[in-house]
Amino acid sequence: MTNAPVSERRAEPTKIALLMTRPLEASQGFVAQLPAELQAQLDVIYAPLMRIRALDVPVAIDGHKGVVFSSSNGVLAAGQAPTSLPAFCVGQRTTRAAEQAGWRAQCCGATAAELIAYLRDARPAVPLLHMHGRHTRGDIARNLAAAGLPCEAQAIYEQQLVTPTDEILQKIRAQDRIIAPLFSPRTARHFASLGLDQANLTLIALSHAVATEVKGLHYKDLQVSKMPDARNMAVMVRDAAVRLAHLEGGNPAQ
């Protein structure tokens, strides 16, 4: 049996690159929830644009009737619950983290605005304490106080921007097809500053606020998640991979 001529051999399709810019643990958790068939088609590039550092500050929980967490980073920085206080959370991931840390956690919506509306109607015991990062959005404490629900705000961690190594940047620029999910306006703004505007980028933004930060870039496509959560972002990554594979004549995961 002779080998087929080189001209007749079918080239193996190149993998689609998935660029993960969240802190490493969060990025790995996101990739793990993608279907196994899809993961096999992706070349994952981990390039965290942010790292989380807990601040060396005492957490002043005494006297509060409940706490508010708007991200799982806040839960991790707060540590194990000193008492079984209720924790009002944004998003399922934050809620699960709070439960694991010993809080009586409940999910109050997918966004800060939904949490504020929920608590405005639920009227929980007050005062509350919102534990958050130095860079935060939504003015949760101020809006709750305006609704008659006294809430203090305390920064207990900071989000430090990180620039990928030259090696990682080179690898990103070398890709033919790359999907980049972006999860926060600040990360997206930092991403836009890296000079990676190129026609092979498919960008998926968690929200319109995130999308606004990258609209000045050159890209193949920019989509906004229907809901601002990881599950919908994962669905959009899958759909983007299917579209790109079809365009290139590949065999997309279904």
C-alpha positions as CSV (number, residue, x, y, z in Angstrom):
1,M,0.0,0.0,0.0
2,T,1.5,3.3,-1.1
3,N,1.1,6.6,0.7
4,A,-1.2,9.1,-0.9
5,P,0.5,12.0,-2.7
6,V,1.1,15.0,-0.5
7,S,-1.4,17.0,-2.6
8,E,-4.1,14.5,-1.8
9,R,-3.6,14.3,1.9
10,R,-6.2,16.1,4.0
11,A,-4.6,18.6,6.4
12,E,-5.6,18.4,10.0
13,P,-7.7,21.5,10.9
14,T,-5.9,23.8,13.3
15,K,-7.5,24.2,16.7
16,I,-9.4,27.3,17.6
17,A,-7.6,29.2,20.4
18,L,-9.6,30.2,23.5
19,L,-7.9,33.1,25.3
20,M,-8.8,33.2,29.0
21,T,-8.0,36.5,30.7
22,R,-9.6,36.0,34.1
23,P,-7.4,35.1,37.2
24,L,-6.1,31.5,36.6
25,E,-8.4,29.7,39.0
26,A,-11.5,31.3,37.6
27,S,-10.3,30.7,34.1
28,Q,-9.7,27.0,34.7
29,G,-13.1,26.7,36.3
30,F,-14.7,28.3,33.3
31,V,-12.9,26.0,30.9
32,A,-13.9,23.0,33.0
33,Q,-17.6,23.7,32.5
34,L,-17.3,23.6,28.7
35,P,-18.4,20.3,27.0
36,A,-15.5,17.8,26.7
37,E,-16.0,17.6,22.9
38,L,-15.5,21.4,22.7
39,Q,-12.5,21.4,25.0
40,A,-10.9,18.9,22.7
41,Q,-11.2,21.3,19.8
42,L,-9.7,24.3,21.7
43,D,-6.2,25.4,22.3
44,V,-6.6,27.2,25.6
45,I,-4.2,30.1,26.2
46,Y,-4.2,31.2,29.9
47,A,-3.2,34.9,30.0
48,P,-4.6,36.4,33.2
49,L,-5.0,40.1,33.0
50,M,-5.8,40.5,36.7
51,R,-4.8,38.9,40.0
52,I,-6.6,39.1,43.2
53,R,-4.8,40.1,46.5
54,A,-6.6,40.1,49.8
55,L,-6.0,43.4,51.7
56,D,-4.5,43.2,55.2
57,V,-7.5,44.8,56.9
58,P,-9.8,43.6,59.7
59,V,-13.2,42.6,58.5
60,A,-15.7,44.6,60.7
61,I,-18.7,42.2,60.7
62,D,-19.7,42.8,64.4
63,G,-23.0,44.6,64.6
64,H,-24.2,43.7,61.1
65,K,-27.2,41.5,60.4
66,G,-26.1,40.3,57.1
67,V,-23.4,40.6,54.4
68,V,-23.4,41.3,50.7
69,F,-21.0,39.6,48.2
70,S,-20.9,40.8,44.6
71,S,-18.2,38.3,43.6
72,S,-16.6,35.1,44.7
73,N,-13.4,37.0,45.1
74,G,-15.0,38.9,48.0
75,V,-16.0,35.5,49.6
76,L,-12.4,34.2,49.3
77,A,-10.9,37.3,50.8
78,A,-13.4,37.3,53.7
79,G,-12.6,33.7,54.5
80,Q,-14.7,31.4,56.6
81,A,-17.8,32.9,58.1
82,P,-17.2,33.8,61.8
83,T,-21.0,33.4,62.4
84,S,-23.8,32.0,60.4
85,L,-25.0,35.3,59.1
86,P,-27.1,35.6,55.9
87,A,-25.1,36.4,52.8
88,F,-26.9,38.1,49.9
89,C,-25.0,37.2,46.7
90,V,-24.7,38.2,43.1
91,G,-24.7,35.2,40.9
92,Q,-24.7,31.4,41.4
93,R,-20.9,31.1,41.5
94,T,-20.6,33.6,44.3
95,T,-23.5,32.0,46.2
96,R,-21.8,28.5,46.0
97,A,-18.6,30.0,47.3
98,A,-20.4,31.7,50.2
99,E,-22.2,28.5,51.1
100,Q,-18.8,26.6,51.2
101,A,-17.4,29.3,53.4
102,G,-20.2,28.8,56.0
103,W,-22.5,31.7,55.2
104,R,-26.3,31.3,54.9
105,A,-26.1,32.2,51.3
106,Q,-28.8,33.1,48.9
107,C,-28.6,34.2,45.3
108,C,-30.3,37.5,44.8
109,G,-29.9,38.0,41.1
110,A,-27.3,37.9,38.3
111,T,-26.3,41.6,38.6
112,A,-25.8,44.2,41.3
113,A,-29.0,46.0,40.0
114,E,-31.0,42.8,40.5
115,L,-29.6,42.3,44.0
116,I,-30.5,45.8,44.9
117,A,-34.1,45.4,43.6
118,Y,-34.4,42.0,45.4
119,L,-33.3,43.4,48.8
120,R,-35.4,46.5,48.4
121,D,-38.4,44.2,48.2
122,A,-37.3,41.6,50.7
123,R,-36.4,44.1,53.5
124,P,-33.8,42.0,55.3
125,A,-32.6,42.8,58.8
126,V,-30.1,45.6,58.8
127,P,-27.4,47.0,58.9
128,L,-25.7,45.1,56.1
129,L,-22.0,45.0,55.1
130,H,-20.9,44.8,51.4
131,M,-17.4,43.3,51.2
132,H,-15.9,44.1,47.8
133,G,-12.7,44.9,45.9
134,R,-11.1,48.3,45.6
135,H,-12.5,48.6,42.0
136,T,-16.2,48.0,42.2
137,R,-19.3,48.9,40.2
138,G,-23.0,49.3,41.0
139,D,-22.7,51.4,44.2
140,I,-24.5,48.6,46.1
141,A,-24.1,50.1,49.6
142,R,-25.2,53.6,48.5
143,N,-28.2,52.4,46.6
144,L,-29.3,50.1,49.5
145,A,-29.0,52.9,51.9
146,A,-31.0,55.2,49.6
147,A,-33.7,52.5,49.7
148,G,-33.9,52.6,53.5
149,L,-31.5,49.6,54.0
150,P,-28.4,50.8,55.9
151,C,-25.4,49.2,54.3
152,E,-21.7,49.8,54.9
153,A,-19.0,49.1,52.2
154,Q,-15.6,47.7,52.9
155,A,-12.9,47.0,50.4
156,I,-11.2,43.7,51.4
157,Y,-9.2,42.8,48.3
158,E,-7.7,44.5,45.3
159,Q,-7.7,43.6,41.6
160,Q,-4.2,44.2,40.3
161,L,-3.8,44.4,36.5
162,V,-1.3,42.0,34.9
163,T,0.4,42.3,31.5
164,P,1.1,38.9,29.8
165,T,4.6,37.9,28.9
166,D,6.1,38.6,25.5
167,E,5.9,34.9,24.8
168,I,2.2,34.7,25.5
169,L,1.5,37.9,23.5
170,Q,3.5,36.3,20.6
171,K,1.4,33.1,20.9
172,I,-1.8,35.1,20.8
173,R,-0.7,37.1,17.7
174,A,0.2,33.8,15.9
175,Q,-3.3,32.3,16.1
176,D,-5.6,32.1,13.0
177,R,-8.8,31.9,15.0
178,I,-9.1,33.1,18.6
179,I,-12.1,33.4,20.9
180,A,-11.7,35.8,23.9
181,P,-14.4,36.0,26.5
182,L,-14.1,39.2,28.6
183,F,-15.8,39.4,32.0
184,S,-15.3,42.9,33.3
185,P,-15.0,46.5,32.0
186,R,-11.6,47.0,33.7
187,T,-10.2,43.8,32.2
188,A,-11.6,44.6,28.8
189,R,-10.0,48.1,29.0
190,H,-6.7,46.5,29.8
191,F,-7.1,44.0,27.0
192,A,-7.7,46.9,24.6
193,S,-4.5,48.5,25.6
194,L,-2.3,45.5,24.7
195,G,-2.4,46.2,20.9
196,L,-3.9,42.9,20.0
197,D,-6.5,44.3,17.6
198,Q,-6.5,41.9,14.7
199,A,-9.0,40.3,12.3
200,N,-8.8,36.9,13.9
201,L,-10.4,37.9,17.2
202,T,-13.9,36.9,18.2
203,L,-14.7,38.8,21.3
204,I,-17.5,37.8,23.7
205,A,-18.4,40.4,26.4
206,L,-20.2,39.7,29.6
207,S,-22.2,42.9,29.3
208,H,-22.6,46.0,27.2
209,A,-20.4,47.9,29.6
210,V,-17.7,45.3,28.9
211,A,-18.2,45.5,25.1
212,T,-17.9,49.3,25.2
213,E,-14.3,49.1,26.3
214,V,-13.2,47.1,23.2
215,K,-15.3,48.7,20.4
216,G,-12.2,50.6,19.2
217,L,-10.3,47.4,18.4
218,H,-10.2,45.7,15.1
219,Y,-11.8,42.2,15.4
220,K,-13.7,39.6,13.5
221,D,-16.8,39.6,15.7
222,L,-18.0,41.1,19.0
223,Q,-21.0,39.6,20.8
224,V,-22.6,40.4,24.1
225,S,-23.9,37.7,26.5
226,K,-27.6,37.5,26.8
227,M,-27.2,37.2,30.5
228,P,-24.2,38.4,32.6
229,D,-23.2,35.0,33.9
230,A,-20.6,32.3,33.2
231,R,-23.2,29.7,32.0
232,N,-24.4,32.0,29.2
233,M,-20.8,33.0,28.4
234,A,-19.9,29.3,28.0
235,V,-22.8,28.8,25.6
236,M,-21.6,31.8,23.5
237,V,-18.1,30.4,23.4
238,R,-19.5,27.1,22.1
239,D,-21.6,28.9,19.5
240,A,-18.6,31.0,18.4
241,A,-16.5,27.9,18.0
242,V,-19.2,26.2,15.9
243,R,-19.4,29.2,13.6
244,L,-15.6,29.5,13.2
245,A,-15.3,25.7,12.6
246,H,-18.0,25.9,9.9
247,L,-16.3,28.9,8.2
248,E,-13.0,27.0,8.1
249,G,-14.6,23.7,7.0
250,G,-13.8,22.0,10.3
251,N,-15.9,19.6,12.3
252,P,-17.5,21.5,15.2
253,A,-18.7,20.0,18.4
254,Q,-22.5,19.9,18.6
